[in-house]
Amino acid sequence: METSLQDDVDLTVDDEGRLGVLSGLRRQDKEILVLAAWEELSVAEIARVLGCSRANAAVRLHRARKRASALLGGLAPDVSQPEECA
C-alpha cells in the first residue's frame, strides 16, 4: 500500500509525538509548515514550490505558524479563509 507524503508526515508526527498540532491544521497550513520546518526551505524556495510570490508565501507561513501556536496554547485558531497561491 502506497502512502502520500502527507500521510507519512502525519504518521511520523504522531509516532514521534512531535508537532502533534499538525492534525488540527488545514491542509494548506500543514503544507507550508512542512516545507519550512522539515524540508528547511527558505520563504523564496517555498514560493517557488507553491507557485506564488515570496510575499504571499511569507504571509501564509506567518499565519500558519500563528494558527499552530494558537492550537498549542489551547487558544481558538484564526478561522480566516485559507490563502491560495495565485
C-alpha positions as CSV (number, residue, x, y, z in Angstrom):
1,M,0.0,0.0,0.0
2,E,1.4,3.3,-1.1
3,T,1.1,6.4,1.2
4,S,1.3,10.0,0.3
5,L,3.8,12.4,1.7
6,Q,1.1,14.0,3.9
7,D,0.2,10.5,5.3
8,D,3.9,9.9,6.1
9,V,4.2,13.3,7.8
10,D,1.1,12.7,9.9
11,L,2.4,9.2,10.9
12,T,5.8,10.5,11.7
13,V,4.4,13.3,13.8
14,D,2.1,11.0,15.7
15,D,4.7,8.3,16.2
16,E,7.4,10.6,17.5
17,G,5.0,12.8,19.5
18,R,6.3,16.0,17.8
19,L,4.2,18.7,16.4
20,G,1.0,16.8,17.1
21,V,-0.7,20.0,16.3
22,L,-0.4,19.2,12.6
23,S,-3.5,17.0,12.7
24,G,-5.6,20.0,13.8
25,L,-4.4,22.3,11.0
26,R,-5.8,22.8,7.5
27,R,-4.0,21.1,4.5
28,Q,-2.6,24.5,3.4
29,D,-1.1,25.2,6.8
30,K,0.4,21.7,7.1
31,E,1.9,22.0,3.6
32,I,3.7,25.3,4.3
33,L,4.8,24.3,7.8
34,V,6.3,21.0,6.5
35,L,8.1,22.9,3.7
36,A,9.6,25.3,6.2
37,A,10.4,23.0,9.1
38,W,11.0,19.5,7.6
39,E,12.3,20.5,4.2
40,E,14.1,23.6,5.7
41,L,13.2,25.7,2.6
42,S,13.5,29.4,2.7
43,V,10.5,31.6,2.0
44,A,11.7,32.2,-1.5
45,E,12.1,28.5,-2.1
46,I,8.6,27.8,-0.6
47,A,7.2,30.4,-3.0
48,R,8.8,28.7,-6.0
49,V,7.4,25.3,-4.8
50,L,3.9,26.6,-4.3
51,G,4.0,28.8,-7.4
52,C,3.2,32.1,-5.6
53,S,5.0,35.3,-4.8
54,R,7.6,35.5,-2.0
55,A,5.3,37.9,-0.1
56,N,2.3,35.5,-0.3
57,A,4.5,32.6,0.9
58,A,5.7,34.8,3.8
59,V,2.2,35.8,4.8
60,R,0.9,32.2,4.5
61,L,3.8,30.9,6.7
62,H,3.3,33.6,9.3
63,R,-0.5,32.8,9.5
64,A,0.1,29.1,9.6
65,R,2.6,29.5,12.5
66,K,0.2,31.7,14.3
67,R,-2.6,29.1,14.0
68,A,-0.3,26.3,15.1
69,S,0.8,28.4,18.1
70,A,-2.8,29.0,19.0
71,L,-3.6,25.3,18.9
72,L,-0.5,24.5,21.0
73,G,-1.6,27.1,23.5
74,G,-5.2,25.9,23.6
75,L,-6.5,29.1,22.0
76,A,-9.0,29.2,19.2
77,P,-7.1,29.5,15.9
78,D,-7.8,32.2,13.4
79,V,-10.5,30.9,11.1
80,S,-9.9,33.3,8.2
81,Q,-10.1,31.9,4.7
82,P,-7.2,29.8,3.5
83,E,-4.6,31.6,1.4
84,E,-4.1,30.1,-2.1
85,C,-1.3,31.0,-4.4
86,A,-2.4,32.9,-7.4
